[in-house]
Amino acid sequence: MNELSSSPPIGVGRRWHTTTFRWLSGYAAIFAASMTLLVGVIAWAATNAMEHDTDDIMAWQLIYFDSIPDVELAGAIHSRLEHERMHTNFYGLFTADGRHIAGDVVHLPPRLTFDRDGRTLRHTLKLVDGQRSPIVRAMCERRTNGTILLVARDLTHILKMREAVIRALVIGGLLVLVAGIAGGLVLSVRQLRRVREIRRVTQRIARGDLNQRLPIGGRDELDMLSHLVNHMLEEVERLMSEVKGACDGIAHDLRTPLAHVHTLLGRIAERTAQSGDDGVATLLTRARSETDTLLERFRAMLRISEIGALQRRGGFGRVDLRLLIEELGELYEPLAESRNMSWTLLAEPVDEIHGDRALLFEAFSNLLDNAIKFSPEGGAVGMTLRATPCGPAVEVYDDGPGIPANERDAVLQRFYRSEQGRYVPGSGLGLSIVSAVMRVHDFTLHIEDANRHKVNVTHAGPGTKITVECWPRALA
C-alpha cells in the first residue's frame, strides 16, 4: 500500500463526537424534559389540591353565614374581622345593586358567579384602606333577601410553599443533572482512554505487527470485543506463520538444487564449447540465464522474509540521512552517466532519524536502481533530500514510462510488474523489498508522476517520483 490515511487522534477536540457523549447528551435531554414535565405535573396537582381545599373552607364559611339572620350578618362579619389575626380571610357584604354594606372588601369584583364556584383573583379586590388584596381565592353567593356575600381567602402562604417545593425540585434536578453529566464525562474519558489504546494497537496490527494484542481492562462490551479480536489475531498469526514458514521452506529448499543445476549447466557449457556445437551452447546459455533469474527471485523472497521478521529493531540507531544520500549518489552517478543520463542530487541538512542504516541503504539503492533501469537513454534521474515540518523526506524520480495510478499499490507486492516495465529484465521484487523496509521503519511511501508539474521534460513519459516520508506514520 503506497499511502496510509491516518485518522486524527481521539482527543479533547473529538471527545464530543463519541458515542458515550452522544448517549450522555441524549440522557441529559430526556432527563431535563422529564424534570420539566414532573415539575409541571407537581405544580398542577399542588394548585388543584390547594384550590380544592380552599374552596371547601370557603364553602363551610358560607354555610356558617347562612345560619346567621340577615339583620345580624353585618355585625357577624365585623366581629369576624376583629378577631382575624393572620388576616387570611376577606369578607364583603353588598346590596343587590353592588353597594357596600359591611366587610373589608369595598367593591364587588366583576365576572363572579353566585353558584359557590371558587375563582382565583390576583390583586383585584379593593379593601377599605385603599389597597388591593394579595392573590386570593374568592367565592360569593346571593342570599334570600337579595344581598350578595363575598368570601375570599389569602393564598400567599400556600403559594410560597408550592414555590418552595418547586424550587427545591428544580435545584435538586439541576444538581442531579450536573452530577450525571460530570459522572458521564468521567466515564467517557476512561472509555476514550481505552479506545485510544485500542486504536494505537490496531494501527500497529494494520501495519503488519500481528504480535500485538488489544488491551483488556474491564468486563464490558469493549472487553468482550477485545477478547474476540485477540482470539482472531492468534488464529490469523498462526495461519500466516504456517504459510510463511512453508513458503520460506520451499524457497530455501529449492535454492540449493537450483544452484546445483546452475553449476552443472556451467560444466556442460564448458564441454560443449570444446565440441563446437553452437546451438547447444546457446541453449545452455539461456538455461543458465533463466536459472540465475530463479536464484535471484528466491534470494529476494528470502530477503523480504528476513526484513519482515525484524520485530525488535535491534539494528536501529541514529542515522545521518544526508551522509547516506551522498554515499548513494557517489555509487549511482557513474551508472547514470554511463547511460548518458542527467543526474541530479540535492541533499538539504536534516535532523538525524532513528532507523537501520543498512536496510535504508538497501531500500534507497533499489529505488535508484529501478529509476536508472526504467529510464531511457539520455533521460533524467535524480534524488532529493529535503526537510519538512514533520521530518526529512527523500524523493527519487526518473523520466521512465511511469506507473499508472491503478497499479501503484500492486507494484509493491511480490512479483508484480507494471505493463510499462515488462520489457525490462527483473524479478519484480525490488519495490517489495523497499515496502518491507518502510513497514519495519513505519515510514510512508508515495508514488506519483514525476513530470506532472514540470514544464520542460526530456521525454514524453510521465516518469515516476517516489517519496519516502522518514517519520513514523503515527506522527503524521
N, C-alpha and C positions, 0 to 999 in steps of 0.2 A: 504494500500500500504506500503510495508516494506522499500522502498527506494524512495528517491526523487532526481532525477537528475536535478540539478540546473545549467542552463547555466550561463557563466560568465557575469558580469555586462557590460552594454554598456558604455564604457568609451573612453578615447583617443585612446587606442590600437585598438578598434573596430570601431572607427569613420569612417575609410577609407573603411569599408565594408558595409556601409549603402547605401540604395537606393538613398538617397539625394546626397551623394557624387558621386555615380556612374553616376547619371544623370548629375551632375555638371561636372564630368570629360568628359563625352560624349559631353556635350555642349562646353566645352573648346576646345576639339579636333576638333569639327566641326567648331567652330569659328576661330581657328588657321588655319585650312585648307582653310576656306573661305577667311580669310585675305590674305593668301599666294596667292590664286587664284586671288583675287582682285588686289593685288599689281602687279602680273604678267600681268594681263589684262591692267591695267593702264600703266605699263611700255611699253607694246607692242603698245598700242594705242598712247601713247605720242611719242614713237620713230617713228612710221609710220607717224604721223602728222608732226613731226619735219622734217623728211626726205622729205616728200612731199612738205612742204613749202620751204625748202632749194633748192630742185630740181627746183621749179618754179622760184626762184630768179636767179639761175644759168642759167636756160633756157632763161630768159629775158636778162641776160648779154651776152649770146652767140648771141642772136638776135641783140643786140646793136653792138657787134663787127662785125657781118656780114654786117652791114651797112657801115663799115669803109673800104676804099680801102686797098688792100694788102700792098702797099708801105707805108701806114700811120699807119698800125696796131701796129708795134713795138713802135712807138712814143706814140700812144694812150695808150698802156699798161704801158709804162714808166710813162706817165702823171697820169694815174690812181693810180699807186703805190705811186707816190709822194704825192698825195692828200689823201692817205689812212691813217687815224689817228688811228683807232682802230686795224688796220691790221687784219681784219677778212676775207679778200679775198686774194687769191693767184692766180697768173697767170703764164702761161708758153707757149712760142711760140717755136715750134720745126720744123725742116725740115722734109721732108718725111722719112728720114732715122734716125731721132731721135736726131739730133744735136740741141743744144740750140741756139736760136736766141735772145729772149728777155723774160723779166719777172723774177720773183724771184724764180721760180721753175726751177732748172738747169738740172734735169734728168726726163725723161718721165717714170712714173711708169709702170710696166708690167701689163698685163691682163686687160687693159682698152679698152673698145669698143668705137666706134665713132658714136654711134646712140643716143647720148644725154641721155643715161641712167645713173642716178647717182649711184656712188659707195662710200661706206664709207671706208676711209683709216685711219689706225691707225699708226701714226708716220712713214709713209713710204715716204713722199715727201721730197726730198733733196733740201734745199734752198741755196741761193747764199752765205750766211755766213757760210756754212758748217754744219749747224744744220738741224734737221728734224722738220717737221711741227707737230702741235698737231693733235688731231683727227679731220679729215676734211671730207667733202662730196665733191667728185670730179666728173667732167663731162668734156668730151672733144669731139671735132669734127674735121673732116678733111675738110679743105677749098678747094675751087675750084682750087687753084694753087698748091695743094698737101701738104701745110704746116698743122701742127697739132696745134690746140689751146686748151689749158687745163685751165679750170676754177675750182677753189676749194674754199670752204667756211668753216671757222673755226666753229666747233660745241661745243667748250669748254663751252661757257656760257649757251648754251641751255642744254647741258648735266648736268651742275651744277644745273640748275633749275629743271630738271627732277629728279636728285638725291635728291634734297631738298624736292620735293613733295613726293617722295617715302619714304624718311627717316621720314618725318612727318607722313605719313600714318602708317609706321611700329611702330614708337614710340607711336602714338595715339592708334593703335590697341593693343599694349602690355599693355598700361595703362588701356584700356577698359577691356582687358582680366584679368589683375591682379585685377582690381576693381570688375569684375564679380565673380572671384574666391573667393575674400575676402568676398563679399556680400553673395555668396552661402554658404561659411563656417559659416558665422554668422547665416544664416537661418538654416543651418544643425544643428548647436549647439542648437538653440532654439527648433528645431524639436526633436533632441535627448533628450533634457531635458524633453519634453512631453512624448516621447516614454519610457524614463527611469521611469517616474512617472506611466505611464500606466502599464509597466512591474511589478513595485512594487505592484500595486493594484491587478493586475491579479494573481500574486503569492499568495497573501492573499486570493483571491477568490478561487483559486485552492485548498487551504488548508482548505476550508470549511466556510470561513467568508463571507457569502453572503450579509452581510450588506454593504460591500464596493461597491463603485461606481467609474467608470472611470472618471478622471478629464476632464472637459470641459473648454477650454480656447481659442477658436477661431471659425472660420467659414469655416474651410477647410474640407478635406476628413477625417482627424483624428477625428475632432469634430463630423461629421456626424456619423462615425462608433461608437464613444463613446456613442452618443445618442441611437443608435440602441442596443448596448450591454447593456446599463443601463436599457433600457426598457425590454430587455430579462431577465436581472437579477431580476428585480422587479417581473416579472411573475413567474420565477423559484422559487424565495424566497416565494412568496405567495403560490404556489402549494406545495412546500416542507413543509411550515408551516402547511398547512391544513393536509397533510399526517401525519406529525409528531404529530400534535395535536390529530388526530384520533387514531393513534397507542398508544400514551401515555394515551389517554382516555380509550381505550379498556383495556390496561394493568392495569390501575388504577381501573377501574370498576370491572374487573374480579378478582383482588387480594382479594377484600373483600369477595365475595361469596366463593372463594376457601378457605379462612381462616375459614369461617363458616363451610364448608364441612369438613375441617380438624378437627375442634373441634367436630363436630357431629360424625365423624368416631372414634374419641378417646372415646367418650361416649359409642358408640355402642360396641367398643372393650372391655370396662370395663364390660359391661353387658354380653357380650359373654363369657368372661373369667369366669364369675360366673356360666354360664350354662355348661361349659366344652366342648364346640364344637370346637375342634382344627382346623378343616377345615375352618370354618368361620373366626376364629381368624387369620389364615394365610392369607386369602383373604383380611381381613381388614388391616392387616399389610402392605401388598403390595399396597393396595389402599392409605394408609396414606403415604407410601414412594413416590408413584407417585405424590400425592398432594404436598408433600414437594418439589419435583423436580420442579413442575409447579410454586409454590410460589417463589422458588429460581430464576427461569428464569424471572419471572415478576419483582422481585426486581432488578435483574441485568439490565433488559431493562430500567427500570425507572432510575437506576443509570447512565447508559450511556447517557440517555437524559439529566439528570441533569448536567453531566460533559460537554456535547456538548453545553449546553446553557450558559456556562460561557463565556461571551463576554468581560466584563470589567476587568477580572482577579483581582477582589477585594481582594482575599486572597493571592496574591503574595507578596513575601518578600525575604529577604536573607536566603538562605538555605545552611547549612553545610552538604554537601553530605557524608563526611566521618563519621560524627556522625550518620547520618541516616542509613548508611550501617551497621555500627557496631550494632545499635539497631536491625536491621533486622536479623543480624547474631545471636544475643542472643536469638531472638524469634524463629528462624527456626532451629538452630543447634540441640536442643533436638529432634525435629521431625525427622531430618535426622538420628540421632543416634539411634532412636527407630526402624528404618528400616535397621540398620547395614550399613549405607551409609558412604562413605568417604566425610567429609565436609571440604571445603576449603574457607577461607575468606581472601582476600588481599585488603587492602584499603590504597592507597597512599595519601599523603597530596595533596589536590587540592584547588583551589580557590572556594569561595562561588559562588552560582548561584542564579539567580532570578527566583523564582517559588513558587508553592503552596506545602508546605511540606506535608500536609495531602494527597493530590492527588498523589504525588510522592511515599509516603509510601504505599498507596493502590496499585499503579501500580507495584512497585517492589515486594510487597507481593504476588500479583497474579503471577508474573514470578517465584518466588521461590516456591510457592505452586504447580504450574504446573511442575516445574523441579523435585520436590520430588515425586509428584504424578505419573509422567510418567516414572520415573527411576525404574529399577528392584531392588529387594533386594540385598544389598551389592554393589550397584553401587556407582557412584561418582557424587556429586553435589557441585557446587562452585559459588562464587560471587566475582567479582574483580572490584575495582575502580582504574582507572589509569588516569594519566594526559597526555593530548595530546597537540600539539601546538595550537589547536583551543579551547580546553576546556576539562572538565572531561568527561570520558566515563565509563559506567557501563556495565559489562558483566555478564550474568547468563548462566551457562552451566550445562549439565547433560549427563548421559550415556543412555538415553532413545532411543526409536526407530527412533527418528529424524523426520524431516518434509521435504517431497520431495520438490524440487525446484519449481515444478509447482503448489504447494499448499501454498506457503509462503505468497502470497497476500490474498488468500481466508481465511486462518485461522484467519486473523484479522477482518473478517466480523462476523456479529452476527450469532450464532447458527451453524456455520460451524465447523465440526470436521474432522480431518485427519483420513485416513483409519487406520493408525497405532495406533491411540488413541481411537478408538471407544469402545474398551473393558474396558476403564477406566471410571467410573461414572463421570458425569459432565454435564454442560448445554451448553458448547461451547461458553460462553460469557466472559470468563476471559481475553483472549487476546483482545477482543473487547473493554473492559474497559481500558486496557493498551494503545491500539491505540488511544482511545478518550483522555486520559490524555496527550499522546505525542502530539496530534494535538493542544490541548489547550496551551501547552508549546512551540510549534513549534520546538520540538525535532525530531530527526530522529531515526528510529528503523530498525535494520538489523537482518535478520535471516540466519544462515548458519549451516553447520555441525560442531559439536563440536570436533569430533575425526579425522577430516581430516588431521590435521598437527601433531597429536600425534603418537608416535611410540608404546608406551606401553599403552594399554587401558584395562580396566577391563572387558568390554563386547564387543560383536561383533557389536552392534548397532552403527550407525553413531553419535548418540547423537544430541543435539541441543545447539547452542550457540546464544543467543540473545544479541545484543549490542545496547545500547541506547547512542547516542551522545547528551550530555546535553548542547547543544548550539543551538541557533536559526539557522534554515536551510538557512536563508538569508545571514548568515555569512559564510556558507560553501563554 
